[in-house]
Amino acid sequence: MNKSELVASMADKTGLKKVDVEKVLKAFTETVADELKKGEKIQLVGFGTFEVAERPAREGRNPRTGETMKIAASKAPKFKAGKALKDSIN
C-alpha cells in the first residue's frame, strides 16, 4: 500500500475528504519526526512505540578491498509493535 492508497482507505473509513486526511497524515508524520529528533519516544497504546535507537561507532570492513574502516555513531528511528497490533495480525 502506498501513501495515496492509505489516504483513500482512511478517507473511506472516517468519512473525511481525501484532502483533509492527507493533511492529518502529513501532520502525524511531521510530529513523529520532530519528536524523534528531540530524542523523545511516542507511545500509541495498542499500536506501538516509535523511538530512536543509538548506534555506537564501530569498525567495519570494505567488502571490495577487505580494508577495515570506521563507521560513525548514528541514530536510527525504530518502531516496536504493540501487543494489540501483533494479536490482530496473528
Distance bins in CASP14 RR format, pairs under 12 A and 6 or more apart:
PFRMAT RR
TARGET T0000
AUTHOR 0000-0000-0000
RMODE 2
METHOD distances of the structure
MODEL  1
1 7 0 0 0 0 0 1 0 0 0 0 0
1 8 0 0 0 0 1 0 0 0 0 0 0
1 9 1 0 0 1 0 0 0 0 0 0 0
1 10 0 0 0 0 0 1 0 0 0 0 0
2 8 0 0 0 0 0 1 0 0 0 0 0
2 9 0 0 0 0 0 1 0 0 0 0 0
3 9 0 0 0 0 0 1 0 0 0 0 0
3 10 0 0 0 0 0 1 0 0 0 0 0
3 18 0 0 0 0 0 1 0 0 0 0 0
3 21 0 0 0 0 0 1 0 0 0 0 0
3 22 0 0 0 0 1 0 0 0 0 0 0
3 25 1 0 0 1 0 0 0 0 0 0 0
3 26 0 0 0 0 1 0 0 0 0 0 0
3 29 0 0 0 0 1 0 0 0 0 0 0
4 10 0 0 0 0 0 1 0 0 0 0 0
4 11 0 0 0 0 0 1 0 0 0 0 0
4 18 0 0 0 0 1 0 0 0 0 0 0
4 21 0 0 0 0 0 1 0 0 0 0 0
4 22 0 0 0 0 1 0 0 0 0 0 0
4 25 0 0 0 0 0 1 0 0 0 0 0
5 11 0 0 0 0 0 1 0 0 0 0 0
5 12 0 0 0 0 0 1 0 0 0 0 0
5 18 0 0 0 0 0 1 0 0 0 0 0
5 21 0 0 0 0 0 1 0 0 0 0 0
5 25 0 0 0 0 0 1 0 0 0 0 0
6 12 0 0 0 0 0 1 0 0 0 0 0
6 13 0 0 0 0 0 1 0 0 0 0 0
6 18 0 0 0 0 0 1 0 0 0 0 0
6 21 0 0 0 0 1 0 0 0 0 0 0
6 22 0 0 0 0 1 0 0 0 0 0 0
6 24 0 0 0 0 0 1 0 0 0 0 0
6 25 1 0 0 1 0 0 0 0 0 0 0
6 26 0 0 0 0 0 1 0 0 0 0 0
6 28 0 0 0 0 0 1 0 0 0 0 0
6 29 0 0 0 0 0 1 0 0 0 0 0
7 13 0 0 0 0 0 1 0 0 0 0 0
7 14 0 0 0 0 0 1 0 0 0 0 0
7 16 0 0 0 0 1 0 0 0 0 0 0
7 17 0 0 0 0 0 1 0 0 0 0 0
7 18 1 0 1 0 0 0 0 0 0 0 0
7 19 0 0 0 0 1 0 0 0 0 0 0
7 20 0 0 0 0 1 0 0 0 0 0 0
7 21 1 0 1 0 0 0 0 0 0 0 0
7 22 1 0 1 0 0 0 0 0 0 0 0
7 23 0 0 0 0 1 0 0 0 0 0 0
7 24 0 0 0 0 1 0 0 0 0 0 0
7 25 1 0 0 1 0 0 0 0 0 0 0
7 26 0 0 0 0 1 0 0 0 0 0 0
7 28 0 0 0 0 0 1 0 0 0 0 0
7 29 0 0 0 0 0 1 0 0 0 0 0
8 14 0 0 0 0 0 1 0 0 0 0 0
8 15 0 0 0 0 0 1 0 0 0 0 0
8 16 0 0 0 0 0 1 0 0 0 0 0
8 17 0 0 0 0 0 1 0 0 0 0 0
8 18 1 0 0 1 0 0 0 0 0 0 0
8 19 0 0 0 0 0 1 0 0 0 0 0
8 21 0 0 0 0 1 0 0 0 0 0 0
8 22 0 0 0 0 1 0 0 0 0 0 0
8 25 0 0 0 0 0 1 0 0 0 0 0
9 15 0 0 0 0 0 1 0 0 0 0 0
9 16 0 0 0 0 0 1 0 0 0 0 0
9 18 0 0 0 0 0 1 0 0 0 0 0
9 21 0 0 0 0 1 0 0 0 0 0 0
9 25 0 0 0 0 0 1 0 0 0 0 0
10 16 1 0 0 1 0 0 0 0 0 0 0
10 17 0 0 0 0 0 1 0 0 0 0 0
10 18 0 0 0 0 1 0 0 0 0 0 0
10 19 0 0 0 0 0 1 0 0 0 0 0
10 20 0 0 0 0 1 0 0 0 0 0 0
10 21 1 0 1 0 0 0 0 0 0 0 0
10 22 0 0 0 0 1 0 0 0 0 0 0
10 23 0 0 0 0 0 1 0 0 0 0 0
10 24 1 0 0 1 0 0 0 0 0 0 0
10 25 1 0 0 1 0 0 0 0 0 0 0
10 28 0 0 0 0 0 1 0 0 0 0 0
11 17 1 0 0 1 0 0 0 0 0 0 0
11 18 1 0 1 0 0 0 0 0 0 0 0
11 19 0 0 0 0 1 0 0 0 0 0 0
11 20 1 0 0 1 0 0 0 0 0 0 0
11 21 1 0 1 0 0 0 0 0 0 0 0
11 22 0 0 0 0 1 0 0 0 0 0 0
11 23 0 0 0 0 0 1 0 0 0 0 0
11 24 0 0 0 0 0 1 0 0 0 0 0
11 25 0 0 0 0 0 1 0 0 0 0 0
12 18 0 0 0 0 1 0 0 0 0 0 0
12 21 0 0 0 0 1 0 0 0 0 0 0
13 21 0 0 0 0 1 0 0 0 0 0 0
14 20 0 0 0 0 1 0 0 0 0 0 0
14 21 1 0 0 1 0 0 0 0 0 0 0
14 24 0 0 0 0 1 0 0 0 0 0 0
14 25 0 0 0 0 0 1 0 0 0 0 0
15 21 0 0 0 0 1 0 0 0 0 0 0
16 22 0 0 0 0 1 0 0 0 0 0 0
16 23 0 0 0 0 1 0 0 0 0 0 0
16 24 1 0 0 1 0 0 0 0 0 0 0
16 25 0 0 0 0 0 1 0 0 0 0 0
17 23 0 0 0 0 1 0 0 0 0 0 0
17 24 0 0 0 0 0 1 0 0 0 0 0
18 24 0 0 0 0 0 1 0 0 0 0 0
18 25 0 0 0 0 0 1 0 0 0 0 0
19 25 0 0 0 0 0 1 0 0 0 0 0
19 26 0 0 0 0 0 1 0 0 0 0 0
20 26 0 0 0 0 0 1 0 0 0 0 0
20 27 0 0 0 0 0 1 0 0 0 0 0
21 27 0 0 0 0 0 1 0 0 0 0 0
21 28 0 0 0 0 0 1 0 0 0 0 0
22 28 0 0 0 0 0 1 0 0 0 0 0
22 29 0 0 0 0 0 1 0 0 0 0 0
23 29 0 0 0 0 0 1 0 0 0 0 0
23 30 0 0 0 0 0 1 0 0 0 0 0
24 30 0 0 0 0 0 1 0 0 0 0 0
24 31 0 0 0 0 0 1 0 0 0 0 0
25 31 0 0 0 0 0 1 0 0 0 0 0
25 32 0 0 0 0 0 1 0 0 0 0 0
26 32 0 0 0 0 0 1 0 0 0 0 0
26 33 0 0 0 0 0 1 0 0 0 0 0
27 33 0 0 0 0 0 1 0 0 0 0 0
27 34 0 0 0 0 0 1 0 0 0 0 0
28 34 0 0 0 0 0 1 0 0 0 0 0
28 35 0 0 0 0 0 1 0 0 0 0 0
28 42 0 0 0 0 1 0 0 0 0 0 0
28 44 0 0 0 0 0 1 0 0 0 0 0
28 47 0 0 0 0 0 1 0 0 0 0 0
28 50 0 0 0 0 0 1 0 0 0 0 0
29 35 0 0 0 0 0 1 0 0 0 0 0
29 36 0 0 0 0 0 1 0 0 0 0 0
29 42 0 0 0 0 0 1 0 0 0 0 0
29 50 0 0 0 0 0 1 0 0 0 0 0
29 77 0 0 0 0 0 1 0 0 0 0 0
30 36 0 0 0 0 0 1 0 0 0 0 0
30 37 0 0 0 0 0 1 0 0 0 0 0
31 37 0 0 0 0 0 1 0 0 0 0 0
31 38 0 0 0 0 0 1 0 0 0 0 0
31 40 0 0 0 0 0 1 0 0 0 0 0
31 42 0 0 0 0 1 0 0 0 0 0 0
31 44 0 0 0 0 0 1 0 0 0 0 0
31 50 0 0 0 0 0 1 0 0 0 0 0
32 38 0 0 0 0 0 1 0 0 0 0 0
32 39 0 0 0 0 0 1 0 0 0 0 0
32 40 0 0 0 0 1 0 0 0 0 0 0
32 41 0 0 0 0 0 1 0 0 0 0 0
32 42 1 0 1 0 0 0 0 0 0 0 0
32 43 0 0 0 0 0 1 0 0 0 0 0
32 44 0 0 0 0 1 0 0 0 0 0 0
32 47 0 0 0 0 0 1 0 0 0 0 0
32 48 0 0 0 0 0 1 0 0 0 0 0
32 49 0 0 0 0 0 1 0 0 0 0 0
32 50 1 0 1 0 0 0 0 0 0 0 0
32 51 0 0 0 0 0 1 0 0 0 0 0
32 52 0 0 0 0 0 1 0 0 0 0 0
32 77 0 0 0 0 1 0 0 0 0 0 0
32 78 0 0 0 0 0 1 0 0 0 0 0
32 79 0 0 0 0 1 0 0 0 0 0 0
33 39 0 0 0 0 0 1 0 0 0 0 0
33 40 0 0 0 0 0 1 0 0 0 0 0
33 42 0 0 0 0 0 1 0 0 0 0 0
33 50 0 0 0 0 1 0 0 0 0 0 0
33 52 0 0 0 0 0 1 0 0 0 0 0
33 77 0 0 0 0 1 0 0 0 0 0 0
34 40 0 0 0 0 1 0 0 0 0 0 0
34 42 0 0 0 0 0 1 0 0 0 0 0
34 50 0 0 0 0 0 1 0 0 0 0 0
35 41 1 0 0 1 0 0 0 0 0 0 0
35 42 1 0 1 0 0 0 0 0 0 0 0
35 43 0 0 0 0 0 1 0 0 0 0 0
35 49 0 0 0 0 0 1 0 0 0 0 0
35 50 1 0 0 1 0 0 0 0 0 0 0
35 51 0 0 0 0 1 0 0 0 0 0 0
35 52 0 0 0 0 1 0 0 0 0 0 0
35 77 0 0 0 0 0 1 0 0 0 0 0
36 42 1 0 0 1 0 0 0 0 0 0 0
36 49 0 0 0 0 0 1 0 0 0 0 0
36 50 1 0 0 1 0 0 0 0 0 0 0
36 51 1 0 0 1 0 0 0 0 0 0 0
36 52 1 0 1 0 0 0 0 0 0 0 0
36 53 0 0 0 0 0 1 0 0 0 0 0
36 75 0 0 0 0 1 0 0 0 0 0 0
36 76 0 0 0 0 1 0 0 0 0 0 0
36 77 1 0 1 0 0 0 0 0 0 0 0
36 78 0 0 0 0 1 0 0 0 0 0 0
36 79 0 0 0 0 0 1 0 0 0 0 0
37 50 0 0 0 0 0 1 0 0 0 0 0
37 52 0 0 0 0 1 0 0 0 0 0 0
37 75 0 0 0 0 1 0 0 0 0 0 0
37 77 0 0 0 0 1 0 0 0 0 0 0
38 51 0 0 0 0 0 1 0 0 0 0 0
38 52 0 0 0 0 1 0 0 0 0 0 0
38 75 0 0 0 0 0 1 0 0 0 0 0
39 50 0 0 0 0 0 1 0 0 0 0 0
39 51 0 0 0 0 1 0 0 0 0 0 0
39 52 1 0 1 0 0 0 0 0 0 0 0
39 53 0 0 0 0 0 1 0 0 0 0 0
39 54 0 0 0 0 1 0 0 0 0 0 0
39 75 0 0 0 0 1 0 0 0 0 0 0
39 77 0 0 0 0 0 1 0 0 0 0 0
39 78 0 0 0 0 0 1 0 0 0 0 0
40 49 0 0 0 0 0 1 0 0 0 0 0
40 50 0 0 0 0 1 0 0 0 0 0 0
40 51 0 0 0 0 1 0 0 0 0 0 0
40 52 0 0 0 0 1 0 0 0 0 0 0
40 77 0 0 0 0 0 1 0 0 0 0 0
41 48 0 0 0 0 0 1 0 0 0 0 0
41 49 1 0 0 1 0 0 0 0 0 0 0
41 50 1 0 0 1 0 0 0 0 0 0 0
41 51 1 0 1 0 0 0 0 0 0 0 0
41 52 1 0 0 1 0 0 0 0 0 0 0
41 53 0 0 0 0 0 1 0 0 0 0 0
41 77 0 0 0 0 0 1 0 0 0 0 0
41 78 0 0 0 0 1 0 0 0 0 0 0
41 79 0 0 0 0 0 1 0 0 0 0 0
41 80 0 0 0 0 1 0 0 0 0 0 0
42 48 0 0 0 0 1 0 0 0 0 0 0
42 49 1 0 0 1 0 0 0 0 0 0 0
42 50 1 0 1 0 0 0 0 0 0 0 0
42 51 1 0 0 1 0 0 0 0 0 0 0
42 52 0 0 0 0 0 1 0 0 0 0 0
42 77 0 0 0 0 0 1 0 0 0 0 0
42 78 0 0 0 0 0 1 0 0 0 0 0
42 79 0 0 0 0 1 0 0 0 0 0 0
42 80 0 0 0 0 0 1 0 0 0 0 0
43 49 1 0 1 0 0 0 0 0 0 0 0
43 50 1 0 0 1 0 0 0 0 0 0 0
43 51 0 0 0 0 1 0 0 0 0 0 0
43 79 0 0 0 0 0 1 0 0 0 0 0
43 80 0 0 0 0 1 0 0 0 0 0 0
43 81 0 0 0 0 0 1 0 0 0 0 0
43 82 0 0 0 0 1 0 0 0 0 0 0
44 50 0 0 0 0 1 0 0 0 0 0 0
44 51 0 0 0 0 0 1 0 0 0 0 0
44 79 0 0 0 0 0 1 0 0 0 0 0
44 80 0 0 0 0 0 1 0 0 0 0 0
44 81 0 0 0 0 0 1 0 0 0 0 0
44 82 0 0 0 0 1 0 0 0 0 0 0
44 84 0 0 0 0 1 0 0 0 0 0 0
44 85 0 0 0 0 1 0 0 0 0 0 0
45 82 0 0 0 0 1 0 0 0 0 0 0
45 83 0 0 0 0 1 0 0 0 0 0 0
45 84 0 0 0 0 1 0 0 0 0 0 0
45 85 0 0 0 0 0 1 0 0 0 0 0
46 80 0 0 0 0 0 1 0 0 0 0 0
46 81 0 0 0 0 1 0 0 0 0 0 0
46 82 1 0 1 0 0 0 0 0 0 0 0
46 83 1 0 0 1 0 0 0 0 0 0 0
46 84 1 1 0 0 0 0 0 0 0 0 0
46 85 1 0 0 1 0 0 0 0 0 0 0
46 86 0 0 0 0 1 0 0 0 0 0 0
46 87 0 0 0 0 1 0 0 0 0 0 0
46 88 0 0 0 0 1 0 0 0 0 0 0
47 79 0 0 0 0 1 0 0 0 0 0 0
47 80 0 0 0 0 0 1 0 0 0 0 0
47 81 1 0 0 1 0 0 0 0 0 0 0
47 82 1 0 0 1 0 0 0 0 0 0 0
47 83 0 0 0 0 1 0 0 0 0 0 0
47 84 1 0 0 1 0 0 0 0 0 0 0
47 85 1 0 1 0 0 0 0 0 0 0 0
47 86 0 0 0 0 0 1 0 0 0 0 0
47 87 0 0 0 0 0 1 0 0 0 0 0
47 88 0 0 0 0 1 0 0 0 0 0 0
47 89 0 0 0 0 0 1 0 0 0 0 0
48 78 0 0 0 0 0 1 0 0 0 0 0
48 79 1 0 0 1 0 0 0 0 0 0 0
48 80 1 0 0 1 0 0 0 0 0 0 0
48 81 1 0 1 0 0 0 0 0 0 0 0
48 82 1 0 1 0 0 0 0 0 0 0 0
48 83 0 0 0 0 1 0 0 0 0 0 0
48 84 0 0 0 0 1 0 0 0 0 0 0
48 85 1 0 0 1 0 0 0 0 0 0 0
48 86 0 0 0 0 1 0 0 0 0 0 0
48 88 0 0 0 0 0 1 0 0 0 0 0
49 77 0 0 0 0 0 1 0 0 0 0 0
49 78 0 0 0 0 1 0 0 0 0 0 0
49 79 1 0 0 1 0 0 0 0 0 0 0
49 80 1 0 1 0 0 0 0 0 0 0 0
49 81 0 0 0 0 1 0 0 0 0 0 0
49 82 1 0 0 1 0 0 0 0 0 0 0
49 83 0 0 0 0 0 1 0 0 0 0 0
49 85 0 0 0 0 0 1 0 0 0 0 0
50 76 0 0 0 0 0 1 0 0 0 0 0
50 77 1 0 0 1 0 0 0 0 0 0 0
50 78 1 0 0 1 0 0 0 0 0 0 0
50 79 1 0 1 0 0 0 0 0 0 0 0
50 80 0 0 0 0 1 0 0 0 0 0 0
50 81 0 0 0 0 0 1 0 0 0 0 0
50 82 0 0 0 0 0 1 0 0 0 0 0
51 75 0 0 0 0 0 1 0 0 0 0 0
51 76 0 0 0 0 0 1 0 0 0 0 0
51 77 1 0 0 1 0 0 0 0 0 0 0
51 78 1 0 1 0 0 0 0 0 0 0 0
51 79 0 0 0 0 1 0 0 0 0 0 0
51 80 1 0 0 1 0 0 0 0 0 0 0
52 74 0 0 0 0 0 1 0 0 0 0 0
52 75 1 0 1 0 0 0 0 0 0 0 0
52 76 1 0 0 1 0 0 0 0 0 0 0
52 77 1 0 0 1 0 0 0 0 0 0 0
52 78 1 0 0 1 0 0 0 0 0 0 0
52 79 0 0 0 0 0 1 0 0 0 0 0
52 80 0 0 0 0 0 1 0 0 0 0 0
53 73 0 0 0 0 0 1 0 0 0 0 0
53 74 0 0 0 0 1 0 0 0 0 0 0
53 75 1 0 0 1 0 0 0 0 0 0 0
53 76 1 0 1 0 0 0 0 0 0 0 0
53 77 1 0 0 1 0 0 0 0 0 0 0
53 78 1 0 1 0 0 0 0 0 0 0 0
53 79 0 0 0 0 0 1 0 0 0 0 0
53 80 0 0 0 0 0 1 0 0 0 0 0
54 73 1 0 0 1 0 0 0 0 0 0 0
54 74 0 0 0 0 1 0 0 0 0 0 0
54 75 1 0 1 0 0 0 0 0 0 0 0
54 76 0 0 0 0 1 0 0 0 0 0 0
54 77 0 0 0 0 0 1 0 0 0 0 0
54 78 0 0 0 0 1 0 0 0 0 0 0
55 71 0 0 0 0 1 0 0 0 0 0 0
55 72 0 0 0 0 1 0 0 0 0 0 0
55 73 1 0 0 1 0 0 0 0 0 0 0
55 74 1 0 1 0 0 0 0 0 0 0 0
55 75 1 0 0 1 0 0 0 0 0 0 0
55 76 1 0 0 1 0 0 0 0 0 0 0
55 77 0 0 0 0 0 1 0 0 0 0 0
55 78 0 0 0 0 0 1 0 0 0 0 0
56 70 0 0 0 0 0 1 0 0 0 0 0
56 71 0 0 0 0 1 0 0 0 0 0 0
56 72 0 0 0 0 1 0 0 0 0 0 0
56 73 1 0 1 0 0 0 0 0 0 0 0
56 74 0 0 0 0 1 0 0 0 0 0 0
56 75 0 0 0 0 0 1 0 0 0 0 0
56 76 0 0 0 0 0 1 0 0 0 0 0
57 69 0 0 0 0 0 1 0 0 0 0 0
57 70 1 0 0 1 0 0 0 0 0 0 0
57 71 1 0 0 1 0 0 0 0 0 0 0
57 72 1 0 1 0 0 0 0 0 0 0 0
57 73 1 0 1 0 0 0 0 0 0 0 0
57 74 0 0 0 0 1 0 0 0 0 0 0
58 68 0 0 0 0 0 1 0 0 0 0 0
58 69 0 0 0 0 0 1 0 0 0 0 0
58 70 1 0 0 1 0 0 0 0 0 0 0
58 71 1 0 1 0 0 0 0 0 0 0 0
58 72 0 0 0 0 1 0 0 0 0 0 0
58 73 0 0 0 0 1 0 0 0 0 0 0
58 74 0 0 0 0 0 1 0 0 0 0 0
59 66 0 0 0 0 0 1 0 0 0 0 0
59 67 0 0 0 0 0 1 0 0 0 0 0
59 68 1 0 1 0 0 0 0 0 0 0 0
59 69 1 0 0 1 0 0 0 0 0 0 0
59 70 1 0 0 1 0 0 0 0 0 0 0
59 71 1 0 0 1 0 0 0 0 0 0 0
59 72 0 0 0 0 0 1 0 0 0 0 0
60 66 0 0 0 0 1 0 0 0 0 0 0
60 67 0 0 0 0 1 0 0 0 0 0 0
60 68 1 0 0 1 0 0 0 0 0 0 0
60 69 1 0 1 0 0 0 0 0 0 0 0
60 70 1 0 0 1 0 0 0 0 0 0 0
60 71 1 0 1 0 0 0 0 0 0 0 0
60 72 0 0 0 0 0 1 0 0 0 0 0
61 67 1 0 0 1 0 0 0 0 0 0 0
61 68 1 0 1 0 0 0 0 0 0 0 0
61 69 1 0 0 1 0 0 0 0 0 0 0
61 70 0 0 0 0 0 1 0 0 0 0 0
61 71 0 0 0 0 1 0 0 0 0 0 0
62 68 1 0 0 1 0 0 0 0 0 0 0
62 69 1 0 1 0 0 0 0 0 0 0 0
62 70 0 0 0 0 0 1 0 0 0 0 0
62 71 0 0 0 0 0 1 0 0 0 0 0
63 69 0 0 0 0 0 1 0 0 0 0 0
79 85 0 0 0 0 0 1 0 0 0 0 0
80 86 0 0 0 0 1 0 0 0 0 0 0
81 87 0 0 0 0 1 0 0 0 0 0 0
81 88 0 0 0 0 1 0 0 0 0 0 0
81 89 0 0 0 0 1 0 0 0 0 0 0
81 90 0 0 0 0 0 1 0 0 0 0 0
82 88 0 0 0 0 1 0 0 0 0 0 0
82 89 0 0 0 0 0 1 0 0 0 0 0
83 89 0 0 0 0 0 1 0 0 0 0 0
83 90 0 0 0 0 0 1 0 0 0 0 0
84 90 0 0 0 0 0 1 0 0 0 0 0
END
